[in-house]
Amino acid sequence: MVVGGGGREHALVWKLASCPNVTHIIAAPGNPGIASIAKIFDIAADDILGLVNLAKCEKIDLVVIGPEVALALGLADKLRAIGIATFGPSKAAAQLESSKAFAKDFMARHNIPTAKYGVFEEYEPAIAFLKALSPPYVLKASGLAAGKGVVIAPDFETAQTEVKEMLSGKFGDASKELVIEEFMQGEEASFFVLCNQQSAIPLPICQDHKRAFDNDLGPNTGGMGAFAPTSLVDEKLEKDIISKIIEPTLRGLKDDKIPFNGVLYVGLMIENGQARVVEYNCRFGDPECQILMQFIGDDFAQCLMDIATEKPAKLAQWPQSKSSVTIVLAANGYPGEYIKNGEIFGIGAAESGGNAKVFHSGTKLCDDGGLCANGGRVLNVTASASNLKLAIDQAYKAIEKINAPSLFYRTDIGAKELKRTPN
């Protein structure tokens, strides 16, 4: 059973359904794309009791949890308590994502490189801390805010206003506690590790595109596209990241008696060949998962089962000559108020020829049985090839075949990487 209904979960179902030892797969709540390859149940990712009962009734052997909200609410704990193998960390371990304050204190305690920070629940101490920093300022809602709880304030006056608004409920309960950080220069990368107490399997390093518009302009989003691998992280730096960040993190969790089981997603800032942690997440990234699934073989389901049951796990190595990209088609207006119910045509044409795969992220069936937009990020057009330029070309050619006037997308996904490594 795969929990969730976005592009990440569509990609997980797509890959798991191809594994030879998977005989039956369901998803909750799923989406129309997932429904074409698995049975879906209309149970929300935050309906913990409903999901536990579904897993019991369907006699599920393995549950793979997609969204962070289910982890933060303790779904993995509930499933393990009734003997169902679960890929996903406990509620305690998921605090690395559900509480940025917890995560920053954890990093400080275990000497993991990150930005200077302070945690505040009151306005005056927060402002006093701001005055000790130089602009721009990074303000983060400590709790879960669907990837939108981070504000980069360019000057002190803007930061002041944002502090007041965030502590007053701009992001609801998520910003009752506020983390203020120094601004880190550099480029971001995403490092994913499948891990339990026996194993730690690193996956290809990805780069996401957070800003809504070309040239990294516009507001922050949940991600408008991603690619892997990236030349930003060479073999030496990858080894440094593992020894100075990944291993101390897993060791620290064990020392704190909150062992981790699932996928650890470390958001990194890379500058001058050095890496620091921007944030932790406790699940596959979205849209990074869509490209990671292009690198993984049909031993994926067994690997997740072994991780979930605390056995030594392994995963076949991906082709070193392969690159993958995914491009998000989002509803006009996203990440603000966006247009819903716009009709979508041409997905079959986009996938014809086998050069691209379209994952559904925020879709629903229209009243007439067609496909409509039902979310901020709606589709993920994904392509893989022997090099990144070819993969990007294939993805954009596939997008040209999709007729969806209510959607927009960035036209420069992967452009920085192509400038670094044009071939």
N, C-alpha and C positions, 0 to 999 in steps of 0.2 A: 504494500500500500504506500503510495506517495501522497503526502499531505501538502496541499497547496493548489493554486489554480492559475499560476502565472507562466511566463515564458521559461523561467528556471525549471518549474515542475514539468512543463511540456517536454523540455530537453531531457530531463531525468527519466521520464516515462519512455520517451523515444529510445534512449540508450538501453534502459533496463529491459524493455520489451524485446530487444534483439539478442539478449543473453540466453544461451541454450538451456540453462538450468532454471529459468523463470517460466513457469507454466501458466500463471494467472496473475494479472496485475489490475489493480483498481486505483482510483485517485479520488480525493475529496478536498475541495469541491470540484476540482478539474475545470476544464473549459472546452469549447467546441473542438479545438485542435486535439486535445488529449482524448476526447470522446471517440475520435476516429481510430484509436489504437488501444484503448483501455475502457473498462466500465467506470463511469463516474457516479458519485453520490453527492447530493447537494447538502453537504455538511461543512460548515465554515471552519477555517483553520484555527479559530479561537474557541470552538465548541469542543472543549477537551473531553467531556463526558461522552458526547456524541461520537467522537473519533475513536475513543477507547472501545465503546460498544460495537462500532462498526468493525474494528479489527478483530474483536472476539467473534462476532457473528460470521464474518467471512473467513474465519480460521487462517488469519494471516500469519506467515512465518517471519516476515521482515517488514518493518515500517521505516520508511525514509522520510524524514521531516524536512520540508523545504523552507517555510517562512520563519522568521525570528520570533514572531508573536507566539507561535505554538511552543517554541522552546522556552521562552520567557515565562510562560504559564505552566511549565512543568509537564508537558505531554510525555516527554521521554521517560520521566520518573514513573508516571502512571502506567505506561505500557510495560516497562521493565518489572514493575511490581506484580503484574499478572503473568509474567513469564514470556512476553513477546519481545523478540530481539528487535532492537531499535537503533537506527543510525541517527545520532543526534545527541548533543550533550544534555546533561542534567540541568535543572533550573539553576542550581548553584553555579555550575560552570558557565552557563549562558549569561551570567551577570557581566562577563567580559564584554558582551554587546549590549545587554539591556540596561546597564548602568555605566556611563562613561566615567563617572566619578570612581566607581569600583575599579574599572580598568586602569585608570591613571594611577590610583593608589597602588594597585597590583604591580604596575611597571616600576614605580618608584621603589617598592619594597624589594623587588627582585633585580634591580639594576639593569633594566631593559631600556635601551636608548629611545627617548621620546622628547617632545617639546616641554619646556617649562610651563607649569599650569597652576591653577588655583580652582577650588570648588566652593561655590557660594549659594546660599539660600536667601541672602539679604542684599539689598541694593548698595548700601554704603561701603561695606567691605569689598564688594565687587568693584566699585569705582576706584577705591584706593589701590587695588591690585592693578587695574587698568593703567593707572598713572605711572606705575613702575615699568610698564612695557612700552615698546615703540610700535607705531602703526605699520602695517594693518594689524587688526586684532581678530583672533579666531574665537567665536562664541558658539558653544555647543549645548543644546538641550541634553541633559544627562540621560534621560530615558529614551525609549524608542519613539522615533518620529518619522518612520517610513522613509528614511534617507533624506529628509528635508530639514532636519533640525540643526543645521550648521549655517552660521552667518559669518561671512568675512567682512568686517567693518573697515573701510578705508581710512577713517580718521576718528579722533577721540569723540567728537560730537555724535557721530553716527553710532559708535559703540555704546555711548551713554544711553541713547534712545533705545537701542536694541536690548541692553541689559534690563531696562525698565519693562519693556514689552514682554521679554521672555520670562522674567520672574513673575509677571502679572498674568501669564497664561497664554502667551502667543502660540505655544505648541502644547497647550493643555497641561496635563500632569507631567508630561515629559520634560518640561522646562521649569518645573518648580525648583529643581536643583540645576545649577548652571556651572558649566566648566568653561573657564577662560584660559586660552593658551597663547603662547608666543606664536607668531606666524613663521612657519617653516618654508624656506625657499627650496626649489627643486622641482622634480617631476614625480608624480605618483605612480606606483605599481601595486599589483595585487598578487599576493603569494598565498596559495592554498595547499594545505597539508591534510591528508587523510590520516587520522591518528587514533590510537588507543594506548593502553599501557604497554603493549607489545611492539607496536609499529608506528612509524611516521613516514608517510609516502608523499613527497613533494610532487605537485603537478606543475605544468608549464606556467610560467609567470606571465600575467596579463597586464594590459593597460586599458583602463576605462576612460570614458570621456564624460565628465559630469555636467559641464555647462550645456545649456539648451541649444545654443546656436553655434554656427561655424566660427572658427578662430577663438574658441573657448570664451565666447561672449554669452551674456544673458545669465539667468538665475541658475543655481545648482539644481540638479535633478537626481533621480535615482540611477541615472546612467543612460546615455544616448547612443552608446556603441562601445565595442571593445575589440581588442585583437590580441593574439598570442602566436609565438613567443615574442619577447621584446629584447632588442639589443641594449636597452638601458641597463639591464642586469647581466653582466658577463659571468663566466663560471667562477671566477674568484669572488665576486661580490655575492653570488648565490651561496657559496660556502660560508662566507662571513655572516650572511643573514641567518643561515641555519645554526651556526655556532653561537652567535651573539643575541639572537632574537627568538628563533623557534625553539631550540633546545632549552634555554632558560625559561621560556614561557611554560613549556610542558613540565619541566622540572618544578617550577614554582607552583603550578596547579597541584602537582602531586604532593609537594611539601605542605601546601595549604589544605591538603586532604579533600580536594575537589578535582579528582582526575577527569580528564577530558576524553570523550568518545564521540567521534564524528568528524566534521571537517572544520579545521581552524583556518580562518581567513584573516590574514594580516595585511592591512592597508599600510603601505610604506611610502615614505618620502625619500627620494634618492637625490643626493647632492654631492658632487665631487667624489663620486665613488664610495660614498658612505650612506648607510640606511638608518632611518629612525622610524618608529611606529607612529602612524597617524591615528589608527584605531584598530580594534579587534572586531571581527564578526564571527559568529558561531554557526554559519551555514554557507552554502554555495552563494556566490555573488550573482546578482541579476543585473546586467546581462552576461557576466563572465562565464557562468555555467554553460550557456549555450555554445560557447566556443570550446570550453574544456571537454565537453562531451564528444567533440570531433576528434580528440586525440586518444580516446580511451577504447580499449578492445572489449571483446565479449566476456572477459573475466571480471567485468566491473561489478556485477551482482554478487559474485562470490566474494570479491574483495570487501564490499560493504557488509556482507553477512559476517565475515571474519572480524572486521572492525567492531561490529555491533556485539559480537559474542566474545570479545576480548581474546581472540586468537591472533597469532602472527599472520599478518596480511601481506599480500603482494599484488602488484599490478603490472601487466606487461608494459614495457617502455614504448612510448609513442615514436612515430617516425621523426627523426631529427630534421628531415628536409621539408616538413609540412608547416604551413601557416594557416591560421583561421581568423575570420573576422565576423562580427555580427553588427548589424545596423538597426537601430530602433526606429520604428515609425510610431510617432506619438500624436495624440489628439491636439488639434489647434488650440492654443491657450495653455497647454501644459508647460510648467508645473503649477500654474495658477488655475483659475476656473477654466475648464476645457469643454469642448463640444463632445457630446455623447450621441450615440445612435447613428452616426454617419455610416453609410453602406460601404462595403468593401467587396471588390471584385478582382479576379485575376490571380488568386493564390495558386491555383492549379497551373496556370501558365508560367508563373514565376518559378515553380518547382520543376517544370518540364525540362527534360534534358539532364536532370540530376546534378546540376552544378550548384544548386542552392537549396536550402531547407528553410521553410518559414515556420517559426514557432509562434504560437498564439500566446499573447501576454494579457491583453484586456479585450476579449471579444465575447460576443453572445450571438445567439440566433435571433434574427429579425422576425417580426410577425409573419412575414411571407416565407420563412424558412431559409432566407439568405443569411449573410454574415454582416454583423454590425459592430462598430466600436463600442466598448463598454468600460473603458478605463483611460488613464492618462497615457501610459505606454501600452500600445495596442498590438504591434507585431514586431518580431525580431527576424530579420532576413540574414541568414548565416551561410557563409561559403568557406570552403577550404581548398587549398591548392598547394603546389610545390613552392610557391613564394607568396609573400604578402600582397604584392602588386596585383598578381593574377587573382588572388582571392577577393580583393577589394573590387576589381573590375567585374568579376562574376556576380558579386552581391549587388552592386549598383545596376547592372544589367537586369537582374531579377526584379529589382524594385521598379524599374521602368514598366514592367508588365502588370504591376498592381495598380488598379484604379480605385483610389480612395481620396477624394478631394478634401475630406475633413482631417487628413493626417499630414504631418510634416516630418522631416528628418534632416540630419546634418549631412553635408556633402563632403566632409573632410575627415571622416573616421580613418585613423591610421596615417594621416598625412605627415605628421611629425616623424614617424618611424621611417617612412619612405625617404624623407630628406636625410636621415641618418644613414640608411642602408638602401640606396636606390635600386639595388639589384637583389 
